[in-house]
Amino acid sequence: MEVLDPPAVRRWARLATDALGGAKAEIDALNVFPVADGDTGTNLHLTMLSAAEAVEALPDDVDAAVMWQTLSYGALIGARGNSGVIVSQALRGLAEVLKDGSDLRAGLLRAATLAREAVARPVEGTVLSVLEAAARAVQEVTGDLAAVARRAAGAARAALRRTPEQLDVLARSGVVDAGGAGLAIILESLERVITDSHSDRYDVPAPTARISPMTEVGAGYEVMYLLDADDDAVAKLREELDAMGDSLVVVGGGGLWNVHVHVGEAGPAVEAALRAGRPYRIRITYLAERTHRASAGRGVVSVAAGDGIAALFEECGAVVVRRDPGTRPTLPAMLAAIREAGSEVAVLPNDEGARAVATAAAEIAREDGVVVSVLPTRATVQGLAALAVHDPLRRFDDDVVAMTDAAGHTRHGHLVVADREAVTSAGVCRPGDVLGLIDGDVSVIGETLEDVATLVVDRMVAGGGELVTLVTGADAPVRLAGHVEAHLGAIRPDVDLVVYDGEQGGYPLLIGVE
């Protein structure tokens, strides 16, 4: 082959994707740097898959410039993880030079330059070192395209073997660099396309020592997003993110960027992106060791804001995530509970704020193969209703539908004592007033818990209902539930009543009507 024409680029993208797909588990096992999250092979495979699918969608008569540009774009928008983002930038470098498909030497040099420029704090012994070794090795090669491709692949393989000499964490773990191993496969795939060789074997060096399992890595969160922004804004963003964390890689150009960083707190990294431009496809991953796999079977995770409520959920078989009233559970706690619960998990957030945390944890757990459904429970009583119909012997999807239906047919209310003057949908309240809320809105303002509780229950059962659930709080008067029970017995003797001691703070009474 004399030039890398469009059909050759398409074949290379597919061959590299397939080769990485076959080797991803072996590459994942090498992954100890920058964090030991065991996903580098998977990330590189998904990055190349995005590039391959982009070029395969092009018509057969497309010219070389469009083919290379599309390859680069596909990798950019699909890049995953630290190494995936770097490889996408390397493909951009090749695309800038190889518009006519002939000068692979210059293309590799440009690829190495752009890749290093994209990394805020380059480290030797990584994919950058392997790429630069390949680029340097071909600069003195005289000969055709095949000779250049062979030298690049051979130099990458030799550089990969040297990575433990350059990076202590690799030497201590007895592994070569995972990102470099993936890049070596990509360059070997290129060699095979150019030389028309058909060997299916790609050598991934196995670890020479047992890697000690880790319960958690220290960086906190991996944050990735695509960003529409101009160059000046991105330059400022780089400075902000570099001060926040590490493993910062920003690639792209022409108004479209892919940003990757490891930070202690994810929120500020996303807020910085909002100041720079328009972020989207935001991915936030808790950097826990990927060897944490879910236990087998069906399970339910439920958020609880009181000891009594927690005990009640646990009696029903749920894995409980505790939170204080007015706060959200932490993402690590939610993720750990999902993994503990099983391989098919229904999550009951029981609070609007907790639902956002549950959704983020579910996304992470799904990457580990866990089937997770976050149900739209906005209150504890809806969670109790959902758990009441949970059947682990039913198909998971059918169980989720039944639980969701039960929660959706449960109106929720609660009492709270006002601590300041405010304007509500029921009028002005003052400190010490008792507020009765129905489905999140203030419906009643009164002087005593007993009076407000009966008014709220009256309004909730007026629209129909067969079962009333009361959950008393830590500060509820002893007579409160009995007062409501007597009132219901007088006006609606047909309604069943269940009372639980939830021991929750802040809310003297939670009310559910099914």
C-alpha positions in Angstrom: 0.0 0.0 0.0 1.4 3.4 -1.0 -1.1 5.7 0.7 -3.6 5.4 3.5 -6.7 6.0 1.3 -10.3 6.2 2.7 -11.0 2.4 2.5 -7.7 1.7 4.3 -8.6 4.2 7.1 -12.0 2.6 7.5 -10.4 -0.9 7.7 -7.9 0.3 10.2 -10.5 1.8 12.5 -12.5 -1.4 12.5 -9.5 -3.7 12.9 -8.2 -1.6 15.8 -11.6 -1.5 17.4 -12.0 -5.3 17.2 -8.4 -5.9 18.5 -9.0 -3.6 21.5 -12.3 -5.3 22.1 -10.6 -8.7 22.3 -7.8 -7.4 24.5 -9.7 -5.0 26.8 -9.9 -7.3 29.8 -6.1 -7.9 29.6 -5.5 -4.2 29.4 -7.9 -3.4 32.2 -5.9 -5.8 34.4 -2.8 -3.6 33.8 -4.5 -0.4 34.8 -2.8 1.1 37.9 -2.0 4.6 36.7 -3.2 7.4 37.1 -5.8 5.5 39.2 -6.3 1.8 39.6 -9.9 1.8 38.3 -9.4 -1.1 35.9 -11.1 0.4 32.8 -8.4 1.6 30.4 -8.9 -1.2 28.0 -12.6 -0.7 28.0 -12.2 3.1 27.5 -9.8 2.7 24.6 -12.1 0.2 22.9 -15.1 2.5 23.3 -13.1 5.5 21.9 -12.0 3.6 18.8 -15.5 2.2 18.4 -16.9 5.7 18.2 -14.3 6.6 15.6 -15.0 3.4 13.6 -18.7 3.9 13.6 -18.3 7.5 12.4 -16.2 6.6 9.3 -18.4 3.6 8.5 -21.3 5.9 8.2 -19.6 7.8 5.4 -20.4 7.1 1.7 -17.8 5.0 -0.2 -16.8 7.9 -2.5 -15.7 10.2 0.3 -12.3 11.9 -0.1 -9.3 11.4 2.2 -9.6 14.7 4.0 -13.2 14.1 5.0 -12.4 10.5 6.1 -9.6 11.6 8.4 -11.6 14.5 9.8 -14.5 12.2 10.5 -12.2 9.6 12.2 -10.8 12.4 14.4 -14.3 13.8 15.2 -15.7 10.3 16.0 -12.9 9.7 18.5 -13.2 13.1 20.1 -16.9 12.8 20.8 -16.6 9.2 22.0 -13.4 9.5 24.0 -13.5 7.8 27.4 -11.1 8.0 30.2 -7.6 9.5 30.4 -6.0 7.3 27.7 -9.0 7.5 25.4 -8.9 11.3 25.4 -5.2 11.2 24.6 -5.6 8.7 21.8 -8.4 10.9 20.3 -5.9 13.8 20.2 -3.3 11.6 18.5 -5.8 10.7 15.8 -6.5 14.4 15.4 -2.7 14.9 14.8 -2.7 12.2 12.1 -5.8 13.7 10.5 -4.2 17.1 10.2 -1.2 15.7 8.3 -2.6 12.7 6.4 -5.0 14.4 4.2 -3.4 12.8 1.2 -2.7 9.6 3.1 1.1 9.4 2.4 3.3 11.1 5.0 2.8 8.8 8.0 6.2 10.0 9.5 5.0 13.6 9.8 1.6 12.4 11.0 3.0 10.5 13.9 5.2 13.4 14.9 2.2 15.7 14.9 0.2 13.2 16.8 2.8 12.9 19.5 3.1 16.7 19.8 -0.6 17.3 20.1 -1.1 14.5 22.6 1.6 15.9 24.9 0.2 19.4 24.6 -3.2 18.2 25.7 -2.0 16.8 29.0 -1.6 19.5 31.8 1.2 17.5 33.6 2.7 14.9 31.4 4.2 11.8 33.0 6.8 9.6 31.5 6.2 5.8 31.2 2.6 6.4 29.9 0.9 6.3 26.5 2.6 9.6 25.8 6.1 8.0 26.0 5.0 5.1 23.8 3.6 7.4 21.1 6.7 9.6 21.2 9.0 6.7 20.9 7.1 5.5 17.8 7.2 9.0 16.2 10.9 9.4 16.9 11.7 6.0 15.5 10.2 6.6 12.1 11.8 10.0 11.4 15.0 8.3 10.0 13.2 5.6 8.1 13.8 5.5 4.4 11.3 3.5 2.5 7.7 3.0 1.7 4.6 3.3 3.9 5.0 -0.3 5.0 8.5 0.3 6.4 7.3 3.3 8.4 4.3 1.4 9.8 6.5 -1.6 10.8 9.0 0.7 12.5 6.3 2.6 14.4 4.7 -0.6 15.7 8.0 -2.2 16.7 9.1 1.0 18.5 5.8 1.3 20.3 6.1 -2.3 21.5 9.7 -1.7 22.7 8.7 1.5 24.4 5.9 -0.3 26.1 8.3 -2.8 27.7 10.4 0.1 29.1 7.5 1.9 30.8 8.1 0.2 34.2 11.6 1.7 34.1 10.1 5.2 33.8 7.2 5.0 36.3 7.6 3.6 39.8 4.0 2.6 40.3 4.2 0.3 37.2 7.4 -1.3 38.5 5.9 -1.9 41.9 2.9 -3.5 40.4 4.7 -5.6 37.9 2.9 -4.2 34.9 3.5 -2.1 31.7 1.4 1.0 31.1 -2.2 0.1 30.2 -2.7 3.1 27.9 0.6 2.4 26.1 -0.5 -1.3 25.6 -3.7 -0.1 23.9 -1.8 2.3 21.7 0.7 -0.4 20.7 -2.3 -2.5 19.5 -3.7 0.5 17.5 -0.3 0.9 15.7 0.0 -2.8 15.2 -3.4 -2.8 13.6 -2.3 0.0 11.3 0.8 -2.0 10.3 -1.4 -5.0 9.4 -3.7 -2.9 7.3 -0.8 -1.4 5.4 1.1 -4.6 5.0 -2.0 -6.7 4.4 -1.1 -9.2 7.1 -3.8 -11.2 8.7 -2.5 -12.4 12.1 -5.2 -12.1 14.8 -2.7 -12.3 17.7 -1.9 -9.1 19.7 0.4 -9.6 22.6 -0.6 -7.8 25.9 2.1 -8.3 28.5 0.7 -10.0 31.5 1.4 -8.7 35.0 4.5 -10.1 36.6 3.3 -9.6 40.1 0.0 -9.8 41.9 -1.7 -6.4 42.2 -3.0 -5.9 45.6 -6.7 -5.1 45.6 -7.7 -1.6 46.8 -11.0 -0.6 48.2 -10.8 3.0 46.9 -8.5 5.2 45.0 -7.7 8.7 46.3 -8.7 11.1 43.5 -12.4 11.2 44.2 -14.2 11.6 40.9 -13.5 11.4 37.2 -15.3 14.2 35.4 -15.6 14.2 31.6 -17.7 16.3 29.3 -17.9 17.7 25.8 -17.7 21.5 25.6 -18.7 24.1 23.1 -16.3 27.0 23.8 -13.8 29.3 22.2 -10.0 29.0 22.6 -9.7 31.8 25.1 -12.3 30.4 27.4 -10.7 26.9 27.3 -7.3 28.3 28.2 -8.8 29.8 31.4 -10.7 26.6 32.0 -7.4 24.6 31.9 -6.0 26.8 34.6 -9.0 26.4 36.8 -9.2 22.6 36.4 -5.5 22.2 36.9 -5.8 23.9 40.3 -8.7 21.6 41.3 -7.2 18.2 40.5 -5.0 16.1 38.4 -5.0 13.8 35.3 -6.2 16.9 33.3 -6.5 16.4 29.6 -8.2 18.9 27.3 -8.4 18.0 23.6 -10.2 19.3 20.5 -10.4 22.6 18.7 -12.6 24.6 16.4 -15.0 25.2 19.2 -15.5 21.6 20.3 -13.5 20.2 23.2 -13.4 17.0 25.2 -12.4 17.6 28.9 -11.1 15.0 31.4 -10.0 15.6 35.0 -9.8 13.8 38.3 -11.0 16.0 41.2 -12.0 15.7 44.8 -15.4 17.3 44.3 -17.2 17.0 40.9 -19.5 20.1 41.2 -16.8 22.8 40.8 -15.4 21.1 37.7 -18.8 21.2 36.0 -19.4 24.8 37.2 -16.1 25.9 35.6 -17.3 24.4 32.3 -20.5 26.4 32.5 -18.5 29.6 32.8 -16.4 28.6 29.8 -19.2 27.6 27.4 -21.8 24.9 27.0 -20.9 21.5 28.5 -22.9 18.4 27.6 -22.6 14.6 27.8 -21.4 15.1 31.3 -20.0 11.9 33.0 -19.1 11.8 36.7 -17.6 8.6 37.9 -16.7 7.8 41.5 -13.2 6.4 41.4 -13.8 3.2 43.4 -11.9 0.1 42.5 -13.7 -1.6 39.6 -13.2 -5.0 41.2 -16.1 -4.2 43.5 -18.8 -6.2 41.8 -22.4 -6.5 42.8 -23.6 -9.6 44.7 -25.9 -11.8 42.8 -29.7 -11.6 42.9 -32.5 -9.1 43.2 -32.4 -6.3 45.7 -33.9 -2.9 46.8 -32.0 0.1 48.1 -33.9 2.6 50.2 -32.9 6.0 51.6 -34.0 6.6 55.2 -33.9 9.8 57.4 -34.7 8.2 60.7 -33.6 5.2 62.8 -37.2 3.8 63.0 -37.7 4.3 59.2 -34.3 2.6 58.5 -35.3 -0.3 60.7 -38.6 -0.6 58.9 -37.0 -0.7 55.5 -34.4 -3.2 56.7 -37.2 -5.5 58.0 -38.7 -5.4 54.5 -35.4 -6.6 53.1 -34.0 -3.3 51.7 -30.4 -2.2 51.9 -30.7 1.2 53.7 -28.7 4.4 52.9 -29.1 6.7 55.9 -29.2 10.5 55.7 -29.9 13.3 58.1 -33.1 15.3 57.6 -32.6 18.1 55.1 -29.4 16.5 53.6 -28.6 14.2 50.8 -26.9 10.8 51.1 -23.3 10.7 49.8 -22.5 9.2 46.4 -20.1 6.6 47.7 -22.6 5.4 50.3 -25.3 5.1 47.6 -23.0 3.3 45.2 -21.9 0.9 47.9 -25.5 0.1 48.8 -26.4 -0.6 45.1 -23.5 -3.0 44.8 -24.4 -4.7 48.0 -28.0 -5.1 47.0 -27.5 -7.4 44.0 -27.2 -7.6 40.3 -30.8 -6.3 39.7 -31.6 -3.3 42.0 -34.5 -1.0 42.5 -33.6 2.2 44.2 -36.1 4.1 46.4 -34.6 7.7 46.9 -37.7 8.8 48.9 -36.6 12.4 48.5 -36.1 14.7 45.5 -32.5 15.6 46.5 -31.6 12.0 47.1 -32.9 11.1 43.7 -30.2 13.0 41.9 -27.5 11.1 43.9 -29.2 7.8 43.3 -29.3 8.5 39.5 -25.6 9.3 39.5 -24.7 6.2 41.5 -26.9 4.1 39.2 -25.0 5.3 36.1 -21.7 4.2 37.7 -23.1 0.8 38.8 -24.4 0.1 35.3 -20.9 0.3 34.0 -20.1 -2.7 36.2 -23.0 -4.6 34.7 -25.6 -4.0 37.5 -29.2 -3.5 36.3 -30.5 -0.5 38.2 -33.8 1.3 38.2 -34.3 4.5 40.2 -38.0 4.8 41.1 -39.6 8.2 41.4 -40.4 8.0 45.1 -40.4 11.5 46.5 -41.4 10.6 50.1 -40.8 7.9 52.7 -44.5 6.8 52.6 -44.1 6.3 48.8 -41.1 4.1 49.5 -43.0 2.1 52.0 -45.9 1.6 49.5 -43.4 0.4 46.8 -41.7 -2.0 49.2 -45.1 -3.5 50.2 -45.6 -4.8 46.6 -42.0 -5.8 45.9 -41.8 -9.4 44.8 -38.3 -10.8 44.2 -39.7 -13.8 42.3 -41.3 -11.6 39.7 -39.4 -10.4 36.5 -37.4 -7.4 37.4 -39.1 -5.1 34.9 -42.5 -6.2 36.1 -41.5 -5.7 39.7 -40.3 -2.2 39.0 -43.6 -1.3 37.2 -45.6 -2.7 40.2 -43.5 -0.8 42.7 -43.7 2.4 40.7 -47.4 2.1 40.3 -47.9 1.6 44.1 -45.7 4.7 44.8 -47.5 6.8 42.2 -50.9 6.0 43.8 -49.7 7.2 47.2 -50.3 10.8 48.1 -47.8 12.1 50.6 -48.0 14.8 53.3 -46.1 15.9 56.3 -46.1 18.4 59.2 -43.4 20.8 60.1 -43.1 23.7 62.5 -42.1 27.0 61.0 -38.9 28.6 62.2 -39.3 32.0 60.4 -41.9 34.2 58.8 -42.7 33.4 55.2 -45.3 33.6 52.5 -46.7 30.2 51.5 -49.4 29.0 49.2 -51.7 28.8 52.2 -50.9 32.3 53.4 -48.3 34.0 55.7 -46.8 31.8 58.4 -44.9 32.9 61.5 -42.3 31.2 63.7 -44.0 28.5 65.7 -46.9 27.9 63.3 -47.6 24.3 62.3 -47.5 23.8 58.5 -49.3 20.9 56.8 -47.9 20.1 53.4 -49.6 17.9 50.8 -47.5 16.6 47.8 -44.8 19.2 48.7 -47.1 22.3 48.9 -48.2 24.1 52.1 -51.9 23.4 52.4 -52.7 24.2 56.0 -51.4 26.6 58.6 -52.5 26.1 62.2 -51.5 26.4 65.9 -51.3 22.7 67.0 -49.9 19.5 65.5 -53.2 17.7 66.3 -55.4 20.2 64.5 -53.2 20.5 61.5 -52.8 16.7 61.2 -56.5 16.1 61.1 -57.1 18.8 58.5 -54.3 17.4 56.3 -55.7 13.9 56.6 -59.2 15.1 55.8 -58.0 16.8 52.6 -55.9 13.8 51.5 -58.7 11.2 52.0 -61.4 13.5 50.4 -60.2 12.4 47.0 -60.5 8.7 47.9 -58.2 6.3 49.7 -58.2 2.9 51.4 -55.1 3.0 53.5 -53.6 5.8 55.6 -50.0 5.5 56.9 -48.7 7.6 59.7 -45.0 7.8 60.5 -44.3 9.7 63.7 -41.1 11.7 64.3 -38.7 11.9 67.2 -40.4 15.1 68.5 -44.0 14.0 68.0 -46.3 14.1 71.0 -47.4 10.7 72.2 -51.0 11.5 71.6 -50.6 12.7 68.0 -51.1 9.4 66.1 -54.0 8.4 68.5 -55.7 11.7 67.9 -55.6 11.2 64.1 -56.8 7.6 64.5 -59.8 8.6 66.6 -60.7 11.3 64.1 -60.5 8.9 61.1 -62.6 6.3 63.0 -65.3 8.9 63.4 -65.4 10.2 59.8 -64.0 7.4 57.7 -64.4 4.0 59.5 -63.8 2.3 56.2 -60.2 3.4 55.9 -57.4 1.2 57.3 -54.7 2.9 59.4 -51.1 1.9 60.0 -48.8 3.7 62.4 -45.0 3.5 62.5 -42.5 5.2 64.8 -40.0 6.6 62.3 -37.9 8.6 64.8 -37.1 11.1 62.1 -36.0 14.6 63.1 -37.6 17.8 61.7 -40.9 16.3 60.7 -43.3 15.4 63.6 -45.5 13.4 61.2 -45.4 11.9 57.8 -48.7 10.9 56.1 -49.4 8.6 53.2 -52.8 7.9 51.6 -53.1 5.0 49.2 
